[in-house]
């Protein structure tokens, strides 16, 4: 119920962002990607688009840091690109709090311990987001996700939601050094 109310309250802001993205980047306004949810089941993550569709002469997509627009950087740093995911929470595919859903290709790269992050429903925010976000190394980020799964409680979720507000306001950990977001997870070395 809380998510429905939050969705209604934030819908005017989402509509304005959609119009701005449409004007700046054209269509589509939303970006959809299959990610691994609970038990590794695919969920569709929907965000406001923050990148262009630019390709090189061979037709290959250019790197993220080249395609990420100034508007996209602002949306990402403020986490406003995540607003459409409230619909995924309402549908039950995601939770407000839980490990962030990562690309399905990563599932086979997890160690048995890291795979435990899939024991919980994925969230819009989570323990690793409020403890460093994309500035963390992959092993640290995944370890924090597993810690959350092992210690989840309503009180911890409330703490994470409050810390998320702080993280968004301070815009800390938005990207890893030298990357638009994070380098690809290639597995434990």
N, CA and C atoms as a LAMMPS dump frame, in Angstrom:
ITEM: TIMESTEP
0
ITEM: NUMBER OF ATOMS
567
ITEM: BOX BOUNDS ff ff ff
-5.0000000000000000e+02 5.0000000000000000e+02
-5.0000000000000000e+02 5.0000000000000000e+02
-5.0000000000000000e+02 5.0000000000000000e+02
ITEM: ATOMS id mol type element x y z
1 1 1 N 0.814 -1.196 0
2 1 2 C 0 0 0
3 1 3 C 0.863 1.267 0
4 2 1 N 1.944 1.213 0.78
5 2 2 C 2.866 2.358 0.851
6 2 3 C 3.444 2.667 -0.526
7 3 1 N 3.786 1.617 -1.279
8 3 2 C 4.368 1.817 -2.607
9 3 3 C 3.36 2.428 -3.563
10 4 1 N 2.103 2.039 -3.457
11 4 2 C 1.055 2.605 -4.313
12 4 3 C 0.914 4.104 -4.039
13 5 1 N 0.881 4.466 -2.765
14 5 2 C 0.776 5.881 -2.388
15 5 3 C 2.003 6.641 -2.887
16 6 1 N 3.189 6.059 -2.694
17 6 2 C 4.419 6.685 -3.168
18 6 3 C 4.378 6.867 -4.684
19 7 1 N 3.89 5.855 -5.395
20 7 2 C 3.769 5.94 -6.851
21 7 3 C 2.834 7.056 -7.286
22 8 1 N 1.717 7.197 -6.59
23 8 2 C 0.751 8.253 -6.914
24 8 3 C 1.357 9.634 -6.642
25 9 1 N 2.011 9.766 -5.5
26 9 2 C 2.615 11.055 -5.126
27 9 3 C 3.712 11.453 -6.112
28 10 1 N 4.491 10.47 -6.566
29 10 2 C 5.623 10.77 -7.455
30 10 3 C 5.253 10.752 -8.936
31 11 1 N 4.01 10.401 -9.272
32 11 2 C 3.631 10.322 -10.693
33 11 3 C 3.747 11.658 -11.435
34 12 1 N 3.421 12.808 -10.831
35 12 2 C 3.645 14.061 -11.573
36 12 3 C 5.128 14.29 -11.898
37 13 1 N 6.003 13.981 -10.955
38 13 2 C 7.441 14.111 -11.19
39 13 3 C 7.877 13.151 -12.304
40 14 1 N 7.38 11.931 -12.265
41 14 2 C 7.721 10.948 -13.303
42 14 3 C 7.244 11.425 -14.671
43 15 1 N 6.083 12.026 -14.731
44 15 2 C 5.555 12.531 -16.007
45 15 3 C 6.44 13.65 -16.554
46 16 1 N 6.894 14.543 -15.68
47 16 2 C 7.779 15.635 -16.108
48 16 3 C 9.103 15.065 -16.607
49 17 1 N 9.656 14.1 -15.884
50 17 2 C 10.917 13.482 -16.312
51 17 3 C 10.734 12.795 -17.659
52 18 1 N 9.612 12.11 -17.839
53 18 2 C 9.346 11.439 -19.117
54 18 3 C 9.331 12.448 -20.265
55 19 1 N 8.709 13.583 -20.05
56 19 2 C 8.669 14.623 -21.088
57 19 3 C 10.069 15.173 -21.385
58 20 1 N 10.857 15.38 -20.352
59 20 2 C 12.219 15.897 -20.53
60 20 3 C 13.078 14.877 -21.286
61 21 1 N 12.977 13.607 -20.914
62 21 2 C 13.744 12.56 -21.595
63 21 3 C 13.305 12.461 -23.05
64 22 1 N 12.013 12.529 -23.295
65 22 2 C 11.493 12.444 -24.67
66 22 3 C 12.04 13.58 -25.522
67 23 1 N 12.061 14.774 -24.949
68 23 2 C 12.549 15.939 -25.689
69 23 3 C 14.063 15.861 -25.924
70 24 1 N 14.797 15.411 -24.916
71 24 2 C 16.26 15.38 -25.012
72 24 3 C 16.797 14.18 -25.794
73 25 1 N 16.157 13.013 -25.628
74 25 2 C 16.702 11.788 -26.21
75 25 3 C 15.784 11.123 -27.228
76 26 1 N 14.566 11.613 -27.341
77 26 2 C 13.625 10.979 -28.254
78 26 3 C 13.017 9.728 -27.657
79 27 1 N 12.523 8.889 -28.516
80 27 2 C 11.897 7.636 -28.067
81 27 3 C 12.884 6.493 -28.221
82 28 1 N 12.742 5.49 -27.396
83 28 2 C 11.805 5.347 -26.296
84 28 3 C 12.273 6.133 -25.066
85 29 1 N 11.335 6.46 -24.225
86 29 2 C 11.631 7.194 -22.998
87 29 3 C 12.151 6.235 -21.931
88 30 1 N 11.65 5.009 -21.966
89 30 2 C 12.023 4.014 -20.965
90 30 3 C 13.03 3.025 -21.525
91 31 1 N 13.901 2.555 -20.643
92 31 2 C 14.893 1.537 -20.965
93 31 3 C 14.482 0.287 -20.207
94 32 1 N 14.44 -0.831 -20.901
95 32 2 C 14.073 -2.104 -20.286
96 32 3 C 15.223 -3.086 -20.432
97 33 1 N 15.496 -3.827 -19.341
98 33 2 C 16.536 -4.846 -19.388
99 33 3 C 16.134 -6.013 -18.497
100 34 1 N 16.368 -7.213 -19.004
101 34 2 C 16.13 -8.409 -18.199
102 34 3 C 17.26 -8.524 -17.176
103 35 1 N 16.876 -8.712 -15.932
104 35 2 C 17.837 -8.885 -14.856
105 35 3 C 17.441 -10.105 -14.036
106 36 1 N 18.357 -10.586 -13.226
107 36 2 C 18.098 -11.754 -12.388
108 36 3 C 17.406 -11.33 -11.099
109 37 1 N 16.231 -11.886 -10.867
110 37 2 C 15.485 -11.63 -9.647
111 37 3 C 15.65 -12.767 -8.664
112 38 1 N 14.669 -12.931 -7.816
113 38 2 C 14.703 -13.997 -6.808
114 38 3 C 14.866 -15.35 -7.489
115 39 1 N 15.738 -16.173 -6.921
116 39 2 C 16.038 -17.505 -7.446
117 39 3 C 16.578 -17.47 -8.875
118 40 1 N 17.092 -16.315 -9.298
119 40 2 C 17.661 -16.19 -10.634
120 40 3 C 16.633 -16.03 -11.736
121 41 1 N 15.339 -15.935 -11.368
122 41 2 C 14.285 -15.761 -12.365
123 41 3 C 14.387 -14.363 -12.978
124 42 1 N 14.196 -14.287 -14.263
125 42 2 C 14.312 -13.006 -14.96
126 42 3 C 13.186 -12.058 -14.566
127 43 1 N 13.545 -10.823 -14.297
128 43 2 C 12.586 -9.74 -14.092
129 43 3 C 12.984 -8.616 -15.04
130 44 1 N 12.015 -7.861 -15.483
131 44 2 C 12.302 -6.733 -16.36
132 44 3 C 12.45 -5.48 -15.519
133 45 1 N 13.635 -4.898 -15.584
134 45 2 C 13.898 -3.645 -14.877
135 45 3 C 13.636 -2.511 -15.866
136 46 1 N 12.823 -1.556 -15.434
137 46 2 C 12.463 -0.424 -16.285
138 46 3 C 12.993 0.849 -15.628
139 47 1 N 13.705 1.642 -16.435
140 47 2 C 14.255 2.914 -15.961
141 47 3 C 14.01 3.971 -17.023
142 48 1 N 14.132 5.222 -16.627
143 48 2 C 14.147 6.28 -17.634
144 48 3 C 15.462 6.156 -18.399
145 49 1 N 15.395 6.336 -19.695
146 49 2 C 16.571 6.223 -20.542
147 49 3 C 17.532 7.364 -20.237
148 50 1 N 18.818 7.035 -20.144
149 50 2 C 19.847 8.025 -19.822
150 50 3 C 20.944 8.085 -20.873
151 51 1 N 20.886 7.197 -21.861
152 51 2 C 21.942 7.117 -22.877
153 51 3 C 21.372 7.228 -24.282
154 52 1 N 22.26 7.607 -25.19
155 52 2 C 21.899 7.619 -26.605
156 52 3 C 22.049 6.203 -27.168
157 53 1 N 21.66 6.014 -28.404
158 53 2 C 21.793 4.725 -29.089
159 53 3 C 23.005 4.718 -30.021
160 54 1 N 23.971 5.611 -29.796
161 54 2 C 25.104 5.774 -30.716
162 54 3 C 25.887 4.48 -30.915
163 55 1 N 26.291 4.265 -32.185
164 55 2 C 27.066 3.083 -32.554
165 55 3 C 28.276 3.506 -33.383
166 56 1 N 29.272 2.618 -33.425
167 56 2 C 30.442 2.902 -34.261
168 56 3 C 30.157 2.514 -35.714
169 57 1 N 31.169 2.621 -36.579
170 57 2 C 30.987 2.357 -38.009
171 57 3 C 30.572 0.917 -38.29
172 58 1 N 30.943 -0.014 -37.425
173 58 2 C 30.576 -1.428 -37.608
174 58 3 C 29.202 -1.756 -37.033
175 59 1 N 28.58 -0.79 -36.367
176 59 2 C 27.26 -1.011 -35.783
177 59 3 C 27.28 -1.432 -34.335
178 60 1 N 28.471 -1.513 -33.728
179 60 2 C 28.576 -1.889 -32.32
180 60 3 C 28.229 -0.684 -31.446
181 61 1 N 27.523 -0.947 -30.358
182 61 2 C 27.145 0.111 -29.423
183 61 3 C 28.405 0.704 -28.801
184 62 1 N 28.459 2.027 -28.751
185 62 2 C 29.595 2.711 -28.139
186 62 3 C 29.601 2.48 -26.63
187 63 1 N 30.748 2.668 -25.964
188 63 2 C 30.815 2.477 -24.509
189 63 3 C 29.828 3.392 -23.766
190 64 1 N 29.418 2.932 -22.585
191 64 2 C 28.45 3.675 -21.764
192 64 3 C 28.886 5.114 -21.518
193 65 1 N 30.169 5.317 -21.201
194 65 2 C 30.615 6.673 -20.861
195 65 3 C 30.519 7.633 -22.044
196 66 1 N 30.516 7.106 -23.27
197 66 2 C 30.344 7.945 -24.456
198 66 3 C 28.865 8.25 -24.679
199 67 1 N 28.003 7.269 -24.42
200 67 2 C 26.576 7.422 -24.7
201 67 3 C 25.805 8.099 -23.578
202 68 1 N 26.357 8.138 -22.374
203 68 2 C 25.677 8.76 -21.232
204 68 3 C 25.625 10.268 -21.436
205 69 1 N 24.418 10.811 -21.43
206 69 2 C 24.214 12.241 -21.685
207 69 3 C 24.317 13.037 -20.384
208 70 1 N 24.503 14.353 -20.479
209 70 2 C 24.488 15.177 -19.253
210 70 3 C 23.178 15.009 -18.473
211 71 1 N 22.048 14.967 -19.189
212 71 2 C 20.77 14.715 -18.522
213 71 3 C 20.805 13.354 -17.833
214 72 1 N 21.337 12.358 -18.532
215 72 2 C 21.436 11.023 -17.961
216 72 3 C 22.271 10.988 -16.703
217 73 1 N 23.376 11.733 -16.7
218 73 2 C 24.219 11.795 -15.498
219 73 3 C 23.444 12.374 -14.315
220 74 1 N 22.662 13.426 -14.59
221 74 2 C 21.865 14.04 -13.513
222 74 3 C 20.783 13.085 -13.019
223 75 1 N 20.112 12.408 -13.938
224 75 2 C 19.07 11.46 -13.53
225 75 3 C 19.664 10.327 -12.699
226 76 1 N 20.801 9.814 -13.13
227 76 2 C 21.436 8.719 -12.395
228 76 3 C 21.947 9.171 -11.034
229 77 1 N 22.604 10.32 -10.983
230 77 2 C 23.162 10.76 -9.702
231 77 3 C 22.074 11.053 -8.685
232 78 1 N 20.898 11.452 -9.16
233 78 2 C 19.777 11.72 -8.257
234 78 3 C 18.884 10.494 -8.065
235 79 1 N 19.182 9.411 -8.791
236 79 2 C 18.406 8.164 -8.782
237 79 3 C 16.995 8.332 -9.345
238 80 1 N 16.713 9.449 -9.995
239 80 2 C 15.388 9.656 -10.577
240 80 3 C 15.14 8.73 -11.764
241 81 1 N 16.207 8.202 -12.372
242 81 2 C 16.017 7.243 -13.466
243 81 3 C 15.364 5.951 -12.974
244 82 1 N 15.371 5.723 -11.677
245 82 2 C 14.819 4.506 -11.081
246 82 3 C 13.313 4.587 -10.802
247 83 1 N 12.708 5.753 -10.916
248 83 2 C 11.29 5.913 -10.57
249 83 3 C 10.362 4.887 -11.219
250 84 1 N 10.524 4.531 -12.496
251 84 2 C 9.608 3.549 -13.089
252 84 3 C 9.621 2.184 -12.4
253 85 1 N 10.639 1.908 -11.613
254 85 2 C 10.701 0.624 -10.924
255 85 3 C 9.663 0.492 -9.813
256 86 1 N 9.064 1.613 -9.422
257 86 2 C 7.975 1.512 -8.443
258 86 3 C 6.854 0.615 -8.976
259 87 1 N 6.654 0.638 -10.3
260 87 2 C 5.638 -0.231 -10.893
261 87 3 C 6.013 -1.703 -10.686
262 88 1 N 7.3 -2.024 -10.782
263 88 2 C 7.754 -3.402 -10.549
264 88 3 C 7.516 -3.825 -9.103
265 89 1 N 7.623 -2.877 -8.18
266 89 2 C 7.335 -3.17 -6.771
267 89 3 C 5.84 -3.431 -6.596
268 90 1 N 5.016 -2.593 -7.218
269 90 2 C 3.561 -2.774 -7.125
270 90 3 C 3.158 -4.124 -7.713
271 91 1 N 3.784 -4.519 -8.839
272 91 2 C 3.488 -5.81 -9.478
273 91 3 C 3.991 -6.987 -8.662
274 92 1 N 4.946 -6.763 -7.765
275 92 2 C 5.491 -7.852 -6.957
276 92 3 C 6.77 -8.454 -7.509
277 93 1 N 7.297 -7.911 -8.604
278 93 2 C 8.553 -8.416 -9.169
279 93 3 C 9.759 -7.972 -8.347
280 94 1 N 9.605 -6.819 -7.713
281 94 2 C 10.692 -6.255 -6.924
282 94 3 C 10.146 -5.782 -5.585
283 95 1 N 11.069 -5.404 -4.72
284 95 2 C 10.75 -4.847 -3.414
285 95 3 C 11.38 -3.463 -3.343
286 96 1 N 10.962 -2.649 -2.402
287 96 2 C 11.649 -1.374 -2.221
288 96 3 C 13.087 -1.618 -1.791
289 97 1 N 13.299 -2.606 -0.912
290 97 2 C 14.62 -2.902 -0.374
291 97 3 C 14.982 -4.354 -0.678
292 98 1 N 16.198 -4.541 -1.143
293 98 2 C 16.723 -5.87 -1.438
294 98 3 C 17.95 -5.714 -2.302
295 99 1 N 18.638 -6.793 -2.593
296 99 2 C 19.795 -6.678 -3.492
297 99 3 C 19.358 -6.154 -4.858
298 100 1 N 20.096 -5.215 -5.417
299 100 2 C 19.767 -4.687 -6.751
300 100 3 C 19.833 -5.815 -7.766
301 101 1 N 18.848 -5.908 -8.653
302 101 2 C 18.903 -6.958 -9.672
303 101 3 C 20.011 -6.653 -10.68
304 102 1 N 20.808 -7.654 -10.945
305 102 2 C 21.932 -7.509 -11.872
306 102 3 C 21.638 -8.293 -13.143
307 103 1 N 22.381 -8.046 -14.209
308 103 2 C 22.125 -8.767 -15.464
309 103 3 C 22.109 -10.285 -15.274
310 104 1 N 21.239 -10.943 -16.009
311 104 2 C 21.099 -12.402 -15.897
312 104 3 C 22.4 -13.118 -16.247
313 105 1 N 23.223 -12.536 -17.093
314 105 2 C 24.5 -13.154 -17.471
315 105 3 C 25.426 -13.316 -16.267
316 106 1 N 25.231 -12.547 -15.21
317 106 2 C 26.108 -12.623 -14.05
318 106 3 C 25.836 -13.854 -13.189
319 107 1 N 24.641 -14.42 -13.259
320 107 2 C 24.246 -15.499 -12.351
321 107 3 C 25.245 -16.648 -12.378
322 108 1 N 25.667 -17.078 -13.545
323 108 2 C 26.612 -18.193 -13.647
324 108 3 C 28.013 -17.819 -13.19
325 109 1 N 28.259 -16.54 -12.978
326 109 2 C 29.584 -16.084 -12.554
327 109 3 C 29.696 -15.975 -11.031
328 110 1 N 28.57 -16.073 -10.321
329 110 2 C 28.595 -15.955 -8.867
330 110 3 C 29.248 -17.177 -8.239
331 111 1 N 29.953 -16.941 -7.138
332 111 2 C 30.411 -18.051 -6.306
333 111 3 C 29.173 -18.589 -5.576
334 112 1 N 29.254 -19.78 -4.982
335 112 2 C 28.09 -20.276 -4.224
336 112 3 C 27.626 -19.286 -3.149
337 113 1 N 28.565 -18.618 -2.481
338 113 2 C 28.191 -17.644 -1.455
339 113 3 C 27.506 -16.434 -2.082
340 114 1 N 28.044 -15.915 -3.178
341 114 2 C 27.454 -14.755 -3.842
342 114 3 C 26.066 -15.075 -4.384
343 115 1 N 25.831 -16.302 -4.785
344 115 2 C 24.539 -16.711 -5.323
345 115 3 C 23.425 -16.562 -4.284
346 116 1 N 23.791 -16.509 -3.013
347 116 2 C 22.787 -16.343 -1.946
348 116 3 C 22.036 -15.034 -2.066
349 117 1 N 22.6 -14.053 -2.78
350 117 2 C 21.905 -12.775 -2.974
351 117 3 C 20.597 -12.988 -3.716
352 118 1 N 20.485 -14.107 -4.424
353 118 2 C 19.268 -14.412 -5.183
354 118 3 C 18.18 -15.038 -4.311
355 119 1 N 18.45 -15.215 -3.022
356 119 2 C 17.457 -15.776 -2.101
357 119 3 C 16.416 -14.749 -1.677
358 120 1 N 16.61 -13.503 -2.039
359 120 2 C 15.67 -12.438 -1.68
360 120 3 C 15.134 -11.786 -2.947
361 121 1 N 13.957 -11.191 -2.828
362 121 2 C 13.415 -10.415 -3.942
363 121 3 C 14.317 -9.2 -4.159
364 122 1 N 14.629 -8.874 -5.403
365 122 2 C 15.497 -7.716 -5.654
366 122 3 C 14.814 -6.419 -5.258
367 123 1 N 15.618 -5.407 -4.958
368 123 2 C 15.067 -4.138 -4.505
369 123 3 C 15.532 -2.951 -5.332
370 124 1 N 14.801 -1.872 -5.176
371 124 2 C 15.196 -0.607 -5.802
372 124 3 C 16.432 -0.057 -5.095
373 125 1 N 16.491 -0.256 -3.798
374 125 2 C 17.661 0.124 -3.011
375 125 3 C 18.035 -1.056 -2.13
376 126 1 N 19.244 -1.016 -1.604
377 126 2 C 19.688 -2.119 -0.769
378 126 3 C 20.876 -1.74 0.09
379 127 1 N 21.345 -2.719 0.837
380 127 2 C 22.431 -2.508 1.777
381 127 3 C 23.708 -2.059 1.061
382 128 1 N 24.002 -2.632 -0.094
383 128 2 C 25.222 -2.203 -0.796
384 128 3 C 25.065 -0.8 -1.381
385 129 1 N 23.829 -0.394 -1.713
386 129 2 C 23.622 0.96 -2.243
387 129 3 C 23.897 2.022 -1.184
388 130 1 N 23.556 1.738 0.048
389 130 2 C 23.754 2.747 1.1
390 130 3 C 25.129 2.634 1.756
391 131 1 N 25.906 1.656 1.308
392 131 2 C 27.254 1.479 1.847
393 131 3 C 28.328 1.627 0.78
394 132 1 N 28.052 2.411 -0.254
395 132 2 C 29.074 2.695 -1.244
396 132 3 C 28.598 2.637 -2.681
397 133 1 N 27.444 2.002 -2.919
398 133 2 C 26.857 1.962 -4.257
399 133 3 C 27.855 1.455 -5.29
400 134 1 N 28.041 2.146 -6.376
401 134 2 C 28.93 1.698 -7.446
402 134 3 C 30.401 1.984 -7.187
403 135 1 N 30.722 2.671 -6.104
404 135 2 C 32.124 2.917 -5.76
405 135 3 C 32.755 1.68 -5.112
406 136 1 N 31.937 0.695 -4.77
407 136 2 C 32.423 -0.546 -4.171
408 136 3 C 32.979 -1.48 -5.234
409 137 1 N 33.872 -2.353 -4.828
410 137 2 C 34.329 -3.422 -5.718
411 137 3 C 33.204 -4.458 -5.812
412 138 1 N 33.229 -5.266 -6.864
413 138 2 C 32.205 -6.31 -6.99
414 138 3 C 32.196 -7.256 -5.793
415 139 1 N 33.339 -7.773 -5.328
416 139 2 C 33.277 -8.668 -4.166
417 139 3 C 32.66 -8.007 -2.935
418 140 1 N 32.991 -6.731 -2.695
419 140 2 C 32.42 -6.025 -1.546
420 140 3 C 30.915 -5.823 -1.713
421 141 1 N 30.508 -5.404 -2.9
422 141 2 C 29.09 -5.167 -3.17
423 141 3 C 28.275 -6.456 -2.979
424 142 1 N 28.754 -7.547 -3.549
425 142 2 C 28.024 -8.814 -3.454
426 142 3 C 28.023 -9.354 -2.029
427 143 1 N 29.122 -9.146 -1.298
428 143 2 C 29.164 -9.571 0.108
429 143 3 C 28.138 -8.794 0.941
430 144 1 N 27.983 -7.505 0.67
431 144 2 C 26.974 -6.713 1.383
432 144 3 C 25.561 -7.193 1.044
433 145 1 N 25.337 -7.571 -0.213
434 145 2 C 24.027 -8.11 -0.593
435 145 3 C 23.728 -9.395 0.171
436 146 1 N 24.717 -10.265 0.273
437 146 2 C 24.525 -11.526 1.007
438 146 3 C 24.29 -11.233 2.482
439 147 1 N 25.027 -10.281 3.037
440 147 2 C 24.818 -9.913 4.442
441 147 3 C 23.364 -9.462 4.652
442 148 1 N 22.859 -8.669 3.708
443 148 2 C 21.471 -8.228 3.813
444 148 3 C 20.527 -9.427 3.828
445 149 1 N 20.703 -10.367 2.909
446 149 2 C 19.823 -11.54 2.826
447 149 3 C 19.841 -12.302 4.146
448 150 1 N 21.007 -12.412 4.758
449 150 2 C 21.145 -13.161 6.014
450 150 3 C 20.608 -12.405 7.224
451 151 1 N 20.44 -11.086 7.118
452 151 2 C 20.043 -10.261 8.265
453 151 3 C 18.784 -9.435 8.032
454 152 1 N 18.062 -9.719 6.961
455 152 2 C 16.89 -8.911 6.595
456 152 3 C 15.866 -8.867 7.727
457 153 1 N 15.322 -7.669 7.924
458 153 2 C 14.258 -7.468 8.915
459 153 3 C 13.546 -6.163 8.557
460 154 1 N 12.333 -5.974 9.052
461 154 2 C 11.648 -4.7 8.794
462 154 3 C 12.433 -3.497 9.324
463 155 1 N 13.101 -3.662 10.459
464 155 2 C 13.883 -2.561 11.022
465 155 3 C 15.08 -2.227 10.125
466 156 1 N 15.757 -3.256 9.607
467 156 2 C 16.88 -3.02 8.699
468 156 3 C 16.38 -2.351 7.418
469 157 1 N 15.229 -2.796 6.912
470 157 2 C 14.67 -2.167 5.709
471 157 3 C 14.376 -0.687 5.941
472 158 1 N 13.824 -0.362 7.102
473 158 2 C 13.542 1.045 7.422
474 158 3 C 14.837 1.843 7.485
475 159 1 N 15.879 1.268 8.08
476 159 2 C 17.188 1.936 8.148
477 159 3 C 17.733 2.178 6.739
478 160 1 N 17.619 1.166 5.872
479 160 2 C 18.123 1.296 4.504
480 160 3 C 17.364 2.383 3.76
481 161 1 N 16.053 2.444 3.927
482 161 2 C 15.266 3.49 3.263
483 161 3 C 15.702 4.877 3.714
484 162 1 N 15.953 5.047 5.007
485 162 2 C 16.425 6.348 5.507
486 162 3 C 17.822 6.669 4.981
487 163 1 N 18.708 5.672 4.974
488 163 2 C 20.054 5.898 4.466
489 163 3 C 20.058 6.154 2.955
490 164 1 N 19.064 5.601 2.256
491 164 2 C 18.947 5.841 0.82
492 164 3 C 18.698 7.311 0.544
493 165 1 N 17.869 7.937 1.358
494 165 2 C 17.604 9.371 1.199
495 165 3 C 18.916 10.139 1.328
496 166 1 N 19.718 9.788 2.322
497 166 2 C 21.02 10.446 2.507
498 166 3 C 21.922 10.224 1.288
499 167 1 N 21.979 8.979 0.8
500 167 2 C 22.835 8.652 -0.358
501 167 3 C 22.402 9.419 -1.599
502 168 1 N 21.099 9.546 -1.793
503 168 2 C 20.597 10.251 -2.973
504 168 3 C 20.897 11.746 -2.86
505 169 1 N 20.693 12.299 -1.682
506 169 2 C 20.94 13.732 -1.492
507 169 3 C 22.425 14.057 -1.649
508 170 1 N 23.289 13.219 -1.106
509 170 2 C 24.732 13.482 -1.195
510 170 3 C 25.319 12.992 -2.514
511 171 1 N 24.565 12.174 -3.247
512 171 2 C 24.975 11.64 -4.561
513 171 3 C 26.323 10.938 -4.488
514 172 1 N 26.493 10.142 -3.445
515 172 2 C 27.75 9.426 -3.266
516 172 3 C 27.72 8.072 -3.97
517 173 1 N 28.873 7.663 -4.481
518 173 2 C 29.034 6.332 -5.052
519 173 3 C 28.274 6.065 -6.334
520 174 1 N 27.953 7.101 -7.089
521 174 2 C 27.143 6.94 -8.297
522 174 3 C 27.841 6.067 -9.329
523 175 1 N 29.163 6.212 -9.438
524 175 2 C 29.885 5.412 -10.424
525 175 3 C 31.245 4.992 -9.89
526 176 1 N 31.741 3.889 -10.449
527 176 2 C 33.087 3.436 -10.123
528 176 3 C 34.08 4.346 -10.827
529 177 1 N 35.261 4.487 -10.273
530 177 2 C 36.285 5.331 -10.897
531 177 3 C 36.53 4.897 -12.337
532 178 1 N 36.459 5.862 -13.254
533 178 2 C 36.729 5.587 -14.651
534 178 3 C 35.612 4.904 -15.411
535 179 1 N 34.411 4.816 -14.824
536 179 2 C 33.278 4.142 -15.471
537 179 3 C 32.027 5.005 -15.364
538 180 1 N 31.106 4.819 -16.333
539 180 2 C 29.821 5.523 -16.278
540 180 3 C 28.996 4.999 -15.11
541 181 1 N 29.098 3.718 -14.827
542 181 2 C 28.424 3.115 -13.677
543 181 3 C 29.401 2.163 -12.995
544 182 1 N 29.421 0.903 -13.47
545 182 2 C 30.297 -0.134 -12.922
546 182 3 C 30.92 -0.907 -14.071
547 183 1 N 32.136 -1.434 -13.875
548 183 2 C 32.652 -2.344 -14.893
549 183 3 C 31.847 -3.646 -14.851
550 184 1 N 31.915 -4.409 -15.891
551 184 2 C 31.192 -5.677 -15.944
552 184 3 C 31.724 -6.626 -14.868
553 185 1 N 30.807 -7.371 -14.26
554 185 2 C 31.202 -8.396 -13.292
555 185 3 C 31.626 -9.644 -14.066
556 186 1 N 32.867 -10.05 -13.876
557 186 2 C 33.367 -11.206 -14.628
558 186 3 C 33.522 -12.444 -13.746
559 187 1 N 33.18 -12.307 -12.484
560 187 2 C 33.3 -13.433 -11.553
561 187 3 C 34.498 -13.26 -10.656
562 188 1 N 34.606 -14.128 -9.669
563 188 2 C 35.719 -14.082 -8.718
564 188 3 C 37.006 -14.452 -9.433
565 189 1 N 38.081 -13.777 -9.064
566 189 2 C 39.381 -14.116 -9.659
567 189 3 C 40.265 -14.767 -8.628
